[in-house]
Amino acid sequence: MSDPADLTGLTLKDALEGLRGRRFSSEEITRAHLEAMAAARPLNAFVLETPDQALAMARASDARIAAGGAGPLEGAPIGVKDLFCTKGVRSTAGSRILGNFVPPYESTVTANLWRDGAVMLGKLNMDEFAMGSSNETSAFGPVVNPWRSAGSNRALTPGGSSGGSAAAVAAHLALGATATDTGGSIRQPASLTGTVGVKPTYGRCSRWGVVAFASSLDQAGPLARTVEDAALLLRSMSGHDPKDSTSLTAEVPDFPSFVGRSPKGLRVGVPKEYRVDGMPPEIEALWTQGVAWLKEAGCEVVEVSLPHTRYALPAYYIIAPAEASSNLARYDGMRYGLRVDAPTLSEVYEETRAAGFGEEVKRRILIGAYVLSAGYYDAYYLKAQKVRRRIADDFATVFEQVDALLTPTAPSAAFALGEKAADPVAMYLNDIFTVTVNLAGLPAMSVPGGLDAQGLPLGLQLIGRALDESTLFTLAGALEKAADFRGRPQRWW
């Protein structure tokens, strides 16, 4: 196989089989992806391409394959969200304030991937510090969704904050990508681009070396084109890390082995509170279809109640900014990144932060500082934490009755760039189906379910018990098989 389009069109699983069978080399498939990346620069998915490093890693993989020492992901070219620190490679978190920061260390998640033989193509665009639902807050400009509405040339969002990761996977610029999810930043972009996104249990993947947004909510996970590909990536990304105090010591299951198993006998809950006012009929219809698919696969589907769901979004937008205001205090122009000189120390801080942070980041820092301030801490932050506990209790109660939950992933298909940028509240509402999972620390994934009337992808979300990603992979495999989603964006770039 020598046609680059054939090589970039492979799934991760098929690529790994081809590499092990010597049908093509890692250098060949890596070059094919580098060429695809160069042709797709109008998407703005990558903020930094690393062709020399990619080819060096590919040649090393070919040598290991030849010597019979191939790792689980040996030779597979992937992209890395720019929130992950990569040793010797610029890492910016999509912000001006980090400037040309080059980490002297590697994040644990990416180190795990390189240990297993993956090849790094470059760093992927993202909302600044992962704060956004449309990838429009990046200092490098917005990512453009490779999908377009039927009969329209409007540029659409790929979702956020992992928009670069989702766009790269959907446009066949990488076999998979790392991403992070604080309130839906893996699942919502997956839904808007027709890809599979997994937000693991909090603590399943190490946060060490991942630039922090909200430490009690952030979790790394994969974006891929199939459920099995996502399972392959998550298996390598997961594992206990003593450098991360929130990292779980639980054994990592063989996630790919659960894809394709029969879900017969599993009980799946449909939370009635997720039927929100103004939900598009197409989202409702897809949800109903998802229920039918699971029933046909042998699942029992029941209605359940998560009564505190309606308080999740306001609680999230108190807790996340509060943690962000604390985490982002370290960016002061003193040790690394941008520095704006001024007559006094206070003015250096002020000028550096004013020039370095974008509007959305400033907005969230201000909200966070406000809810943590004297006189408001009890009224806002403490109350939000109590709501978070109630939300987690709701899930605990429901999971005594069911094995997983099925909901829509996002309240709409991809929308136009600029359409919601002027209204932060409208943008925040994109997270309505996803933030509960982060507040409770549970695993969830988005699976493509079909196309809307405009030919844009829509996703279904599965939510599971803590540390039970395995059941989600079984159910997701059944949904994927039933949906038989074969949609692919028509190339316009």
Long-range contacts (C-beta under 8 A, 24 or more apart in sequence): 2-28, 4-31, 4-32, 4-35, 4-36, 5-32, 7-32, 7-33, 8-32, 8-33, 8-36, 8-172, 8-173, 9-172, 10-175, 11-175, 11-225, 11-226, 11-228, 11-229, 12-73, 12-76, 12-175, 12-176, 12-224, 12-225, 12-226, 12-228, 12-229, 12-232, 12-233, 13-226, 13-228, 13-229, 13-232, 13-256, 15-75, 15-76, 15-175, 16-72, 16-73, 16-74, 16-75, 16-76, 16-232, 19-61, 19-65, 19-70, 19-74, 19-75, 19-76, 20-65, 20-70, 20-74, 22-65, 25-58, 25-62, 25-75, 26-58, 26-59, 26-61, 26-62, 26-65, 26-74, 26-75, 26-76, 26-77, 26-119, 27-55, 27-58, 27-59, 27-62, 29-58, 29-75, 29-76, 29-77, 30-54, 30-55, 30-57, 30-58, 30-75, 30-77, 30-119, 30-121, 31-55, 33-77, 33-121, 33-173, 33-174, 33-175, 34-121, 36-171, 36-172, 36-173, 37-121, 37-122, 37-168, 37-173, 39-493, 40-146, 40-171, 40-173, 40-493, 41-493, 42-144, 42-493, 43-143, 43-144, 43-146, 43-167, 43-168, 43-171, 43-173, 43-493, 44-125, 44-140, 44-141, 44-142, 44-143, 44-144, 44-164, 45-79, 45-124, 45-125, 45-143, 45-163, 45-164, 45-167, 45-168, 45-171, 45-173, 46-79, 46-121, 46-122, 46-123, 46-124, 46-125, 46-164, 46-168, 46-173, 47-82, 47-92, 47-94, 47-122, 47-123, 47-124, 47-125, 47-138, 47-140, 47-164, 48-82, 48-89, 48-90, 48-122, 48-123, 49-121, 49-122, 50-89, 50-120, 50-121, 50-122, 50-123, 51-122, 53-89, 53-120, 54-119, 54-120, 54-121, 54-122, 57-114, 57-119, 57-120, 58-119, 61-117, 61-119, 64-117, 70-117, 71-115, 71-116, 71-117, 72-116, 72-117, 72-232, 72-235, 72-236, 73-113, 73-116, 73-117, 73-118, 73-232, 73-233, 73-236, 74-116, 74-117, 75-117, 75-119, 76-117, 76-118, 76-119, 76-175, 76-176, 77-118, 77-119, 77-120, 77-121, 77-174, 77-175, 78-113, 78-118, 78-119, 78-120, 78-121, 78-174, 78-175, 78-176, 78-177, 78-178, 78-233, 79-120, 79-121, 79-122, 79-123, 79-124, 79-164, 79-165, 79-168, 79-169, 79-173, 79-174, 79-176, 79-177, 79-178, 80-110, 80-120, 80-122, 80-123, 80-124, 80-177, 80-178, 81-123, 81-124, 81-126, 81-162, 81-164, 81-165, 81-177, 81-178, 81-179, 81-180, 82-123, 82-124, 82-125, 82-126, 82-164, 83-126, 83-129, 83-130, 83-161, 83-180, 83-210, 83-211, 84-109, 84-110, 84-178, 84-209, 84-210, 84-211, 84-220, 85-110, 85-209, 85-210, 85-211, 86-110, 86-120, 86-123, 89-120, 89-123, 90-123, 91-123, 91-211, 92-123, 92-139, 92-140, 93-126, 93-128, 93-129, 93-130, 93-211, 94-125, 94-126, 94-127, 94-128, 94-129, 94-130, 94-137, 94-138, 94-139, 94-140, 94-161, 95-128, 95-129, 95-139, 95-356, 95-357, 95-358, 95-361, 96-139, 96-338, 96-355, 96-356, 96-357, 96-358, 97-331, 97-337, 97-338, 97-352, 97-353, 97-355, 97-356, 97-357, 98-211, 98-331, 98-336, 98-337, 98-338, 98-356, 99-336, 99-337, 99-338, 101-336, 101-337, 103-209, 105-209, 106-209, 107-206, 107-208, 107-209, 107-210, 108-206, 108-208, 108-209, 108-241, 108-243, 108-244, 109-178, 109-205, 109-206, 109-209, 109-210, 109-220, 109-237, 110-178, 110-209, 111-209, 112-236, 112-237, 112-238, 112-239, 113-178, 113-233, 113-236, 113-237, 115-236, 116-236, 118-236, 121-173, 121-174, 124-162, 124-164, 124-165, 124-168, 124-177, 125-163, 125-164, 125-167, 126-160, 126-161, 126-162, 126-163, 126-164, 126-165, 127-160, 127-161, 127-163, 127-185, 127-360, 128-357, 128-358, 128-360, 128-361, 129-211, 129-213, 129-324, 129-328, 129-361, 130-161, 130-162, 130-180, 130-182, 130-185, 130-211, 130-213, 130-218, 131-161, 131-213, 131-324, 131-360, 131-361, 131-364, 132-160, 132-161, 132-360, 132-427, 133-159, 133-160, 133-161, 133-184, 133-185, 133-188, 133-427, 133-428, 133-430, 133-431, 134-159, 134-160, 134-163, 134-415, 134-417, 134-420, 134-421, 134-427, 134-430, 135-159, 135-160, 135-161, 135-163, 135-164, 135-189, 136-160, 136-417, 136-418, 136-421, 137-358, 137-359, 137-360, 137-361, 139-358, 142-417, 143-167, 144-417, 144-493, 145-170, 145-192, 145-193, 145-414, 145-489, 146-170, 146-171, 146-193, 146-489, 146-491, 146-492, 146-493, 147-192, 147-193, 147-194, 147-414, 147-455, 147-456, 147-457, 147-489, 148-489, 148-490, 148-492, 149-454, 149-455, 149-456, 150-454, 150-455, 152-454, 153-492, 154-416, 154-417, 155-416, 155-417, 156-192, 156-414, 156-415, 156-416, 156-417, 156-456, 157-192, 157-414, 157-415, 157-416, 157-417, 157-419, 158-189, 158-192, 158-193, 158-414, 159-188, 159-189, 159-190, 159-191, 159-192, 159-193, 159-410, 159-414, 159-430, 160-185, 160-188, 160-189, 161-185, 161-189, 162-186, 162-189, 162-197, 162-223, 163-189, 165-189, 165-223, 166-190, 166-192, 166-193, 166-195, 166-197, 166-223, 167-193, 169-193, 169-195, 169-223, 169-224, 169-225, 170-194, 170-195, 170-225, 170-488, 170-489, 171-489, 171-491, 171-493, 175-224, 175-225, 175-229, 176-222, 176-223, 176-224, 176-225, 176-229, 176-230, 176-232, 176-233, 177-222, 177-223, 177-224, 178-220, 178-221, 178-222, 178-223, 178-233, 178-237, 179-220, 179-221, 179-222, 179-223, 180-210, 180-213, 180-218, 180-219, 180-220, 180-221, 181-218, 181-219, 181-220, 181-221, 181-434, 181-438, 182-213, 182-214, 182-217, 182-218, 182-219, 182-320, 182-438, 183-217, 183-316, 183-320, 183-431, 183-434, 183-435, 183-438, 184-410, 184-430, 184-431, 184-433, 184-434, 184-435, 184-437, 184-438, 186-221, 186-222, 186-223, 186-446, 187-409, 187-410, 187-434, 187-444, 187-445, 187-446, 187-459, 187-461, 188-409, 188-410, 188-430, 188-431, 188-434, 188-446, 189-223, 190-223, 190-409, 190-445, 190-446, 190-448, 190-459, 191-409, 191-410, 191-446, 191-448, 191-457, 191-458, 191-459, 191-461, 192-410, 192-413, 192-414, 192-456, 192-457, 192-459, 193-414, 193-457, 194-448, 194-457, 194-459, 194-485, 194-487, 194-488, 194-489, 195-223, 195-224, 195-225, 195-448, 196-223, 196-224, 196-225, 196-226, 196-227, 196-229, 196-230, 196-445, 196-446, 196-447, 196-448, 196-476, 196-480, 197-221, 197-222, 197-223, 197-230, 197-445, 197-446, 198-222, 198-230, 198-234, 198-443, 198-444, 198-445, 198-469, 198-472, 199-434, 199-437, 199-438, 199-443, 199-444, 199-445, 200-234, 200-238, 200-443, 200-469, 201-248, 201-441, 201-442, 201-443, 201-466, 201-467, 201-468, 201-469, 202-246, 202-438, 202-441, 202-442, 202-466, 203-244, 203-246, 203-247, 203-248, 203-441, 204-234, 204-238, 204-248, 204-250, 204-443, 204-467, 204-469, 205-234, 205-237, 205-238, 205-239, 206-239, 206-240, 206-241, 206-243, 206-244, 206-247, 207-244, 207-246, 207-247, 208-241, 208-243, 208-244, 208-247, 212-323, 212-327, 213-320, 213-323, 213-324, 213-327, 214-319, 214-320, 214-321, 214-322, 214-323, 214-324, 214-327, 215-246, 215-323, 215-327, 216-319, 216-323, 217-316, 217-319, 217-320, 217-323, 217-438, 217-439, 219-438, 226-480, 227-259, 227-445, 227-447, 227-473, 227-476, 227-477, 227-480, 228-256, 228-259, 228-260, 228-477, 230-445, 231-255, 231-256, 231-258, 231-259, 231-473, 232-256, 234-469, 248-467, 250-467, 253-469, 253-470, 255-469, 255-470, 255-473, 256-473, 258-470, 258-471, 258-473, 258-474, 258-477, 259-473, 259-474, 259-476, 259-477, 260-477, 261-474, 261-477, 262-297, 262-298, 262-474, 262-478, 263-294, 263-297, 263-298, 263-299, 263-474, 263-475, 263-477, 263-478, 264-297, 264-298, 264-299, 265-298, 265-299, 265-300, 266-298, 266-299, 266-300, 266-403, 266-404, 266-471, 266-474, 266-475, 267-299, 267-300, 267-301, 267-302, 267-401, 267-402, 267-403, 268-294, 268-299, 268-300, 268-301, 268-302, 268-402, 268-403, 268-404, 268-405, 268-406, 268-475, 269-301, 269-302, 269-303, 269-304, 269-398, 269-401, 269-402, 269-404, 269-405, 269-406, 270-301, 270-302, 270-303, 270-304, 270-405, 270-406, 270-407, 271-303, 271-304, 271-305, 271-306, 271-309, 271-398, 271-405, 271-407, 272-303, 272-304, 272-305, 273-305, 273-306, 273-307, 273-309, 273-310, 274-306, 274-309, 274-407, 274-408, 274-433, 276-411, 276-432, 278-411, 279-408, 279-411, 280-411, 280-412, 280-452, 282-413, 282-452, 282-453, 282-458, 283-408, 283-411, 283-412, 283-458, 286-408, 286-449, 286-450, 286-458, 286-460, 287-406, 287-407, 287-408, 287-460, 289-449, 289-450, 290-406, 290-449, 290-460, 290-479, 291-406, 293-478, 293-479, 293-482, 293-483, 294-406, 294-475, 294-478, 294-479, 296-482, 297-478, 297-482, 299-475, 299-478, 301-406, 302-401, 302-402, 304-398, 304-401, 304-402, 304-405, 305-394, 305-398, 306-391, 306-394, 306-395, 306-398, 306-436, 307-394, 308-387, 308-390, 308-391, 308-394, 309-391, 309-394, 309-436, 311-387, 311-390, 311-391, 312-387, 312-391, 312-435, 312-436, 312-439, 313-428, 313-429, 313-431, 313-432, 313-435, 314-384, 314-387, 315-384, 315-385, 315-387, 315-388, 315-391, 315-439, 316-431, 316-435, 316-438, 316-439, 317-367, 317-428, 318-367, 318-371, 318-380, 318-381, 318-384, 319-381, 319-384, 319-385, 319-388, 319-439, 320-364, 320-368, 321-364, 321-365, 321-367, 321-368, 321-371, 322-367, 322-368, 322-371, 322-372, 322-381, 322-384, 323-368, 324-361, 324-364, 324-365, 324-368, 325-364, 325-365, 325-366, 325-367, 325-368, 325-369, 325-372, 326-368, 326-372, 328-357, 328-361, 328-365, 331-356, 331-357, 360-424, 363-424, 388-439, 388-440, 391-436, 391-439, 391-440, 392-439, 392-440, 392-441, 395-436, 395-440, 395-442, 395-463, 399-465, 403-464, 403-465, 403-468, 403-471, 404-462, 404-463, 404-464, 404-465, 404-468, 404-471, 404-472, 404-475, 405-462, 405-463, 405-464, 406-460, 406-461, 406-462, 406-463, 406-475, 407-433, 407-460, 407-461, 407-463, 408-433, 408-458, 408-459, 408-460, 408-461, 409-433, 409-434, 409-446, 409-458, 409-459, 409-460, 409-461, 410-434, 410-458, 410-459, 413-452, 413-454, 413-456, 413-457, 413-458, 414-456, 414-457, 433-461, 434-461, 437-463, 441-466, 442-466, 443-467, 443-468, 443-469, 443-472, 444-472, 445-469, 445-472, 445-473, 445-476, 447-476, 447-479, 447-480, 447-483, 448-480, 448-483, 448-485, 448-487, 449-479, 449-483, 449-485, 450-483, 450-485, 451-487, 455-487, 457-485, 457-487
